[in-house]
Amino acid sequence: MKLFSLPLEGGGPGRGCCSARLLATLILTLPLAACSLLGPAPGAFVTAAAVPATAAGGAAVLLPDGRVAAVGASGLAIYDPLADRWQARAGPPGGGFPFGLLALPDGTLFMLRAFQSGRDQRALLYRPAEDRWSLTRPMLELRTNPSVTLLTDGRVLVAGGLGAQGPSIALASAEIYDPANDTWSPTAPMAHRRFFPATTLLRDGRVLFAGGDENGSGVLAAEVYDPRANRWTDAGSLSYQAPRPLTVRLHDGRVLLCVGFTFFQGPNPSAEIYDPRANAWALAPNAPSGGGGSIALLHDGRALVLKVTLNPTAPLFRAEIFDPRTSSWSASPVGTGRAGSAVVLKDGRVLVVGEGTGWIYDPAASPPPPPGQEGLGSSRLSLVLAAVAACLTLLVLAQFAVARLNEHRRSRPV
C-alpha cells in the first residue's frame, strides 16, 4: 500500500506530474495484464468440406501420409486437409457398420464390422494405393464389440466383446492378428470379461484395459496386457463404473479416462488418471459435462474430448479441453450439427467428421466473441496486450523504485 501513498508533488520541477502519470499507468496496466494472461483460448470450430453421405456417421483415422480415411456403413472417403476435399472410394464389401478402425504402419486400413444380426468372424483390410478391399482369415472366435488395439510391432490385439454363447455374455478371450502373415494367434485370457472397454497403448508397449461392460454392469477393475510376456496383470480399480469410457495417453505417459453418458448432464461427469509408474488411479477434476463421442491428444499436450448430444432433432457438439499441466478444463462454444469422430491432423488442428458436413477445430484460435464485443477475442491480440501490459508494468515499477531510491539518498544527512 505504500506504493500508492507516494508524494505526487515536490522534489523537483515536473516531478509531481510525472509521478501522477506513472501511477495512473500502473493502475491501468495491472488489470490489463491480469485479464490478458488468463490462459490459452479454448479454440474454435470452422466448417470444413462436406463429408460424402456414404462415409458419414462411421469411423475415421489418420493415415501415415497426413490424409484421413472415414468409413461409413456404405462407403469410404479420404480427406485431404491441404485441399479441404473428400474423395469417395469403394465401400467395404458386404456392408455392415464399421468399428475398431486402425491404420497400420504401411497405410493399410484394418477394420472390424457389426451387422444387424449375426457376427462377423473376419476383419477387413483396405489398401488406399490400390483402392482394394480384402478379407482376413477368420478370427479364432466369433465376437462383437471387442477392443481393437494397434501394438508397437504392427500387429493388432483384439480382446473381449460379446461371443456366440449369447447376446449379453461377455468374453475374456483375446487374440492377435499378424498382417504380415494374415494369421490369428490366441493370447492368455483377460482376468475380467468385458465388452466396449477402452484400451490405451502405454509407452513401454503394454496395453491398458479399463472400463467396459459385463452383463449390464460396468467393470471397475483395470488390467494391463504385456504382448512380449503374453501376460495380464492387475492395474488397480476405477472409482466409477465406465461402460463406454474414452481414454488417451498424455505426453507424460499417464492415461486420462473420461466417464459419463450424456451431453451437459449425467450421473458421473468425471475423469480419472492412470499412472503406469505407480500402477494406480487418481481422480481428476470433473469434466464440464458427461458423455463424449471421441477423444484426441492435441500437439500441445492437452486432451480434447468431443461432446455430442443424442437428440436427433437438435444435435449439438462442443470441445472440452483438459490441460494436465494445470489439471483444469475449458470448453469451446456449442456448435450445431451431428458430429462424429475427431482426428488430430499433422498440423495440430482437429478434423471432426460429421453427417452431411465436417468441421476443423483450431486449438490456437479464439471462439467468436459475444455480440457487441467483436474484435476483443483474438488470441493474438490477447498475447500482444499481455506483452505490452507486462512491459509497462515492469517499467512503471522500475521508475518508482528509482524515484524512491533517489528520495532516500537525498533525505540522508550530509
For each residue, the residues with C-beta under 8 A, 3 or more apart:
1: 4 5
2: 5 6
3: 6 26 400
4: 1 23
5: 1 2
6: 2 3 19 23 400 403 404
7: 10 11 16 19
8: 16 19 20 23
9: 15 16
10: 7 15 16
11: 7 15 16 407 410
12: 15
13:
14: 17 18
15: 9 10 11 12 18 19
16: 7 8 9 10 11 19 20
17: 14 20 21
18: 14 15 21 22
19: 6 7 8 15 16 22 23 403
20: 8 16 17 23 24
21: 17 18 24 25
22: 18 19 25 26 396 399 400
23: 4 6 8 19 20 26 27
24: 20 21 27 28
25: 21 22 28 29 392 396
26: 3 22 23 29 30 393 396 397 400
27: 23 24 30 31
28: 24 25 31 32
29: 25 26 32 33 389 392 393 396
30: 26 27 33 34 389 393
31: 27 28 34 35
32: 28 29 35 36 385 389
33: 29 30 36 37 386 389 390 393
34: 30 31 37 38
35: 31 32 38 385
36: 32 33 382 383 385 386 389
37: 33 34 386 390
38: 34 35
39: 323 326 330
40: 300 302 323 330 363 379
41: 44 364 365 366 367 377 379 382
42: 319 321 330 331 332 367
43: 319 321 332 361 362 363 364 365 367
44: 41 332 333 361 362 365 366 367 368
45: 319 332 333 335 352 359 360 361 362
46: 359 360 362 365
47: 357 358 359 360
48: 84 351 352 357 358 359 360
49: 79 84 85 86 358
50: 86 356 357 358
51: 55 56 70 77 79 86 353 354 355 356 357 358
52: 55 56 75 77 86 88
53: 56 72 75 356
54: 72 74 75 76 77 88 91
55: 51 52 58 70 71 72 75 76 77 86 88 353
56: 51 52 53 70 72 340 353 354 355 356
57: 72 73 338 340 355
58: 55 70 71 72 73 97 98 101 340 341 353
59: 70 71 98 99 100 101 111 341
60: 68 69 70 71 101 340 341 343 351 353
61: 68 69 101 102 103 109 343
62: 66 67 68 103 343 344 345 346
63: 66 67 68 69 78 103 107 128
64: 103 105 106 107
65: 107
66: 62 63 81 82 345 346
67: 62 63 78 79 80 81
68: 60 61 62 63 78 79 81 343 345 351 353
69: 60 61 63 76 77 78 79 101 103 109 126 128
70: 51 55 56 58 59 60 76 77 78 79 341 353
71: 55 58 59 60 75 76 91 92 98 101 109 111 126
72: 53 54 55 56 57 58 75 76 77 91 98
73: 57 58 95 96 97 98
74: 54 91 95
75: 52 53 54 55 71 72 88 89 90 91
76: 54 55 69 70 71 72 88 89 90 91 92 126
77: 51 52 54 55 69 70 72 86 87 88 89
78: 63 67 68 69 70 86 87 89 128
79: 49 51 67 68 69 70 85 86 87 351 353 358
80: 67 83 84 85 86 87
81: 66 67 68 84 345 346 347 349 351 360
82: 66
83: 80
84: 48 49 80 81
85: 49 79 80
86: 49 50 51 52 55 77 78 79 80
87: 77 78 79 80
88: 52 54 55 75 76 77
89: 75 76 77 78 128 131
90: 75 76 131 133
91: 54 71 72 74 75 76 95
92: 71 76 95 96 98 111 113 124 126 133
93: 124 133 135
94:
95: 73 74 91 92 115
96: 73 92 113 114 115 120
97: 58 73 113 114 115
98: 58 59 71 72 73 92 101 111 112 113
99: 59 111 112 113 114 145 148
100: 59 110 111 112 146 147 148 158
101: 58 59 60 61 69 71 98 109 110 111
102: 61 109 110 111 148 150 156
103: 61 62 63 64 69 107 108 109 110 150
104: 107 108 109 110 150 154 156 179
105: 64 154
106: 64
107: 63 64 65 103 104 127 128 129
108: 103 104 125 126 127 128 179
109: 61 69 71 101 102 103 104 124 125 126 127 128
110: 100 101 102 103 104 123 124 125 148 150 156 177 179
111: 59 71 92 98 99 100 101 102 123 124 125 126
112: 98 99 100 120 123 124 146 148 158
113: 92 96 97 98 99 120 124
114: 96 97 99 120 144 145
115: 95 96 97 118 119 120
116:
117:
118: 115
119: 115 142 143 144 164
120: 96 112 113 114 115 144
121: 138 139 141 142
122: 135 136 137 138 139
123: 110 111 112 135 136 139 156 158 177
124: 92 93 109 110 111 112 113 133 134 135 136
125: 108 109 110 111 133 134 135 136 179
126: 69 71 76 92 108 109 111 132 133 134
127: 107 108 109 130 131 132 134
128: 63 69 78 89 107 108 109 131
129: 107
130: 127
131: 89 90 127 128
132: 126 127
133: 90 92 93 124 125 126
134: 124 125 126 127
135: 93 122 123 124 125
136: 122 123 124 125 139 177 182 184
137: 122 182 183 184
138: 121 122 184
139: 121 122 123 136 142 143 158 175 177 184
140: 173 175 184 186
141: 121 163 164 171 173 175
142: 119 121 139 163 164
143: 119 139 146 158 160 161 162 163 171 173
144: 114 119 120 161 162 195
145: 99 114 161 162 195 196
146: 100 112 143 158 159 160 161 171 195
147: 100 157 158 159 160 161 196 197 198 199 209 212
148: 99 100 102 110 112 156 157 158 199
149: 156 157 159 199 201 207
150: 102 103 104 110 154 155 156 201
151: 154 155 156 157 176 201 205 207 227
152: 201 205
153: 205 227
154: 104 105 150 151 179 180
155: 150 151 176 177 178 179 227
156: 102 104 110 123 148 149 150 151 176 177 179
157: 147 148 149 151 174 175 176 187 199 207 225 227
158: 100 112 123 139 143 146 147 148 161 174 175 176 177
159: 146 147 149 173 174 175 187 190 197 199 209 225
160: 143 146 147 170 171 172 173 174 190 193 194 195 197 209 212
161: 143 144 145 146 147 158 170 171 195
162: 143 144 145 166 167 168 169 170 171 195
163: 141 142 143 166 169 170 171 173
164: 119 141 142
165: 169
166: 162 163 169
167: 162
168: 162 215 216
169: 162 163 165 166 193 215
170: 160 161 162 163 193 194 195 212 213 214 215
171: 141 143 146 160 161 162 163 193 195
172: 160 189 190 191 192 193 194
173: 140 141 143 159 160 163 186 189 190
174: 157 158 159 160 186 187 188 189 190 225
175: 139 140 141 157 158 159 184 185 186 187
176: 151 155 156 157 158 184 185 187 227
177: 110 123 136 139 155 156 158 183 184
178: 155 181 182 183 184 185
179: 104 108 110 125 154 155 156 182
180: 154
181: 178
182: 136 137 178 179
183: 137 177 178
184: 136 137 138 139 140 175 176 177 178
185: 175 176 178
186: 140 173 174 175
187: 157 159 174 175 176 225 227 230
188: 174 230 231 232
189: 172 173 174 232
190: 159 160 172 173 174 193 194 209 223 225 232
191: 172 221 223 232 234
192: 172 214 219 221 223
193: 160 169 170 171 172 190 214 219
194: 160 170 172 190 197 209 211 212 213 214 219
195: 144 145 146 160 161 162 170 171 212 213 214
196: 145 147 211 212 213 243 244
197: 147 159 160 194 209 210 211 212 219 245
198: 147 209 210 211 212 242 244 245 246 247 257
199: 147 148 149 157 159 207 208 209 210 247
200: 207 208 210 247 248 249 255
201: 149 150 151 152 205 206 207 249
202: 205 206 207 208 224 249 253 255 276
203: 249 253 276
204: 276
205: 151 152 153 201 202 226 227 228
206: 201 202 224 225 226 227 276
207: 149 151 157 199 200 201 202 224 225 227
208: 199 200 202 222 223 224 235 247 255 274 276
209: 147 159 160 190 194 197 198 199 212 222 223 224 225 235
210: 197 198 199 200 222 235 238 242 245 247 255 257 274
211: 194 196 197 198 218 219 222 238 241 242 243 244 245 247 257 259
212: 147 160 170 194 195 196 197 198 209 218 219 242 243 244 245
213: 170 194 195 196 216 217 218 219 243 244
214: 170 192 193 194 195 217 218 219
215: 168 169 170
216: 168 213
217: 213 214 241
218: 211 212 213 214 240 241 242 243
219: 192 193 194 197 211 212 213 214 241
220: 237 238 239 241
221: 191 192 234 236 237 238
222: 208 209 210 211 234 235 236 237 238 274 281
223: 190 191 192 208 209 232 233 234 235
224: 202 206 207 208 209 232 233 234 235 276
225: 157 159 174 187 190 206 207 209 231 232
226: 205 206 229 230 231 232 233
227: 151 153 155 157 176 187 205 206 207 230
228: 205
229: 226
230: 187 188 226 227
231: 188 225 226
232: 188 189 190 191 223 224 225 226
233: 223 224 226
234: 191 221 222 223 224 279
235: 208 209 210 222 223 224 274 279
236: 221 222 274 279 280 281
237: 220 221 222 281
238: 210 211 220 221 222 241 242 257 259 272 281
239: 220 270 272 281 283
240: 218 259 268 270 272
241: 211 217 218 219 220 238 259 268
242: 198 210 211 212 218 238 245 257 259
243: 196 211 212 213 218
244: 196 198 211 212 213 261
245: 197 198 210 211 212 242 257 258 259
246: 198 257 258 292 294 295 305
247: 198 199 200 208 210 211 255 256 257 258 295
248: 200 255 256 295 296 297 303
249: 200 201 202 203 253 254 255 297
250: 253 254 255 256 273 297 301 303 324
251: 297 301 324
252: 324
253: 202 203 249 250 276 277
254: 249 250 273 274 275 276 324
255: 200 202 208 210 247 248 249 250 273 274 276
256: 247 248 250 271 272 273 284 295 303 322 324
257: 198 210 211 238 242 245 246 247 271 272 273 274
258: 245 246 247 271 287 292 295 305
259: 211 238 240 241 242 245 268 269 270 271 272 290
260: 266 267 268 269 270 287 289 290 291 292
261: 244 266 267 290 291
262: 265 266 290 291 309 310
263: 289 290 291 307 308 309 310 316 317
264: 289 290 307
265: 262 269 289 290
266: 260 261 262 269 289 290 291
267: 260 261 290
268: 240 241 259 260 290
269: 259 260 265 266 286 287 288 289 290 291
270: 239 240 259 260 283 284 286 287
271: 256 257 258 259 283 284 285 286 287 322
272: 238 239 240 256 257 259 281 282 283 284
273: 250 254 255 256 257 281 282 283 284 324
274: 208 210 222 235 236 254 255 257 280 281
275: 254 278 279 280 281 282
276: 202 203 204 206 208 224 253 254 255 279
277: 253
278: 275
279: 234 235 236 275 276
280: 236 274 275
281: 222 236 237 238 239 272 273 274 275
282: 272 273 275
283: 239 270 271 272 273
284: 256 270 271 272 273 322 327
285: 271 327 328 329
286: 269 270 271 329
287: 258 260 269 270 271 290 292 305 320 322 329
288: 269 320 329 331
289: 260 263 264 265 266 269 307 320
290: 259 260 261 262 263 264 265 266 267 268 269 287
291: 260 261 262 263 266 269 307 308
292: 246 258 260 287 295 305 306 307 308 320
293: 306 307 308 317 339 340 341 342
294: 246 305 306 340 341 342 352
295: 246 247 248 256 258 292 303 304 305 306 342
296: 248 303 304 306 342 343 344 350
297: 248 249 250 251 301 302 303 304 344
298: 301 302 303 304 321 344 348 350 363
299: 344 348 363
300: 40 348 363
301: 250 251 297 298 323 324 325
302: 40 297 298 321 322 323 324 363
303: 248 250 256 295 296 297 298 321 322 324
304: 295 296 297 298 319 320 321 342 344 350 361 363
305: 246 258 287 292 294 295 319 320 321 322
306: 292 293 294 295 296 317 318 319 339 342 352
307: 263 264 289 291 292 293 317 318 319 320
308: 263 291 292 293 315 316 317 338 339 340
309: 262 263 314 315 316 317
310: 262 263
311: 314 315 316
312: 315
313:
314: 309 311 336
315: 308 309 311 312 336 337 338 339
316: 263 308 309 311 334 335 336 337
317: 263 293 306 307 308 309 334 335 337 339 352
318: 306 307 331 332 333 334 335
319: 42 43 45 304 305 306 307 331 332 350 361
320: 287 288 289 292 304 305 307 329 330 331 332
321: 42 43 298 302 303 304 305 329 330 331 332 363
322: 256 271 284 287 302 303 305 328 329
323: 39 40 301 302 326 327 328 329 330
324: 250 251 252 254 256 273 301 302 303 327
325: 301
326: 39 323
327: 284 285 323 324
328: 285 322 323
329: 285 286 287 288 320 321 322 323
330: 39 40 42 320 321 323
331: 42 288 318 319 320 321
332: 42 43 44 45 318 319 320 321 335 361 367
333: 44 45 318 367 368
334: 316 317 318
335: 45 316 317 318 332 339 359
336: 314 315 316
337: 315 316 317 354 355 356 357 359
338: 57 308 315 354 355 356
339: 293 306 308 315 317 335 342 352 353 354 359
340: 56 57 58 60 293 294 308 352 353 354 355
341: 58 59 60 70 293 294 352 353
342: 293 294 295 296 304 306 339 350 351 352 353 361
343: 60 61 62 68 296 350 351 353
344: 62 296 297 298 299 304 348 349 350
345: 62 66 68 81 348 349 350 351
346: 62 66 81
347: 81
348: 298 299 300 344 345 363 364
349: 81 344 345 360 361 362 363
350: 296 298 304 319 342 343 344 345 360 361 363
351: 48 60 68 79 81 342 343 345 358 359 360 361
352: 45 48 294 306 317 339 340 341 342 358 359 360 361
353: 51 55 56 58 60 68 70 79 339 340 341 342 343 358
354: 51 56 337 338 339 340 357 358 359
355: 51 56 57 337 338 340
356: 50 51 53 56 337 338
357: 47 48 50 51 337 354
358: 47 48 49 50 51 79 351 352 353 354
359: 45 46 47 48 335 337 339 351 352 354
360: 45 46 47 48 81 349 350 351 352
361: 43 44 45 304 319 332 342 349 350 351 352
362: 43 44 45 46 349 365
363: 40 43 298 299 300 302 304 321 348 349 350
364: 41 43 348 379
365: 41 43 44 46 362 379
366: 41 44 369 377 378 379 382
367: 41 42 43 44 332 333 377
368: 44 333 377
369: 366 373 374 375 376 377
370: 373
371: 374
372:
373: 369 370 376 377
374: 369 371 377
375: 369 378 381
376: 369 373 381
377: 41 366 367 368 369 373 374 381
378: 366 375 381 382
379: 40 41 364 365 366 382 383
380: 383 384
381: 375 376 377 378 384 385
382: 36 41 366 378 379 385 386
383: 36 379 380 386 387
384: 380 381 387 388
385: 32 35 36 381 382 388 389
386: 33 36 37 382 383 389 390
387: 383 384 390 391
388: 384 385 391 392
389: 29 30 32 33 36 385 386 392 393
390: 33 37 386 387 393 394
391: 387 388 394 395
392: 25 29 388 389 395 396
393: 26 29 30 33 389 390 396 397
394: 390 391 397 398
395: 391 392 398 399
396: 22 25 26 29 392 393 399 400
397: 26 393 394 400 401
398: 394 395 401 402
399: 22 395 396 402 403
400: 3 6 22 26 396 397 403 404
401: 397 398 404 405
402: 398 399 405 406
403: 6 19 399 400 406 407
404: 6 400 401 407 408
405: 401 402 408 409
406: 402 403 409 410
407: 11 403 404 410 411
408: 404 405 411 412
409: 405 406 412
410: 11 406 407
411: 407 408
412: 408 409
413:
414:
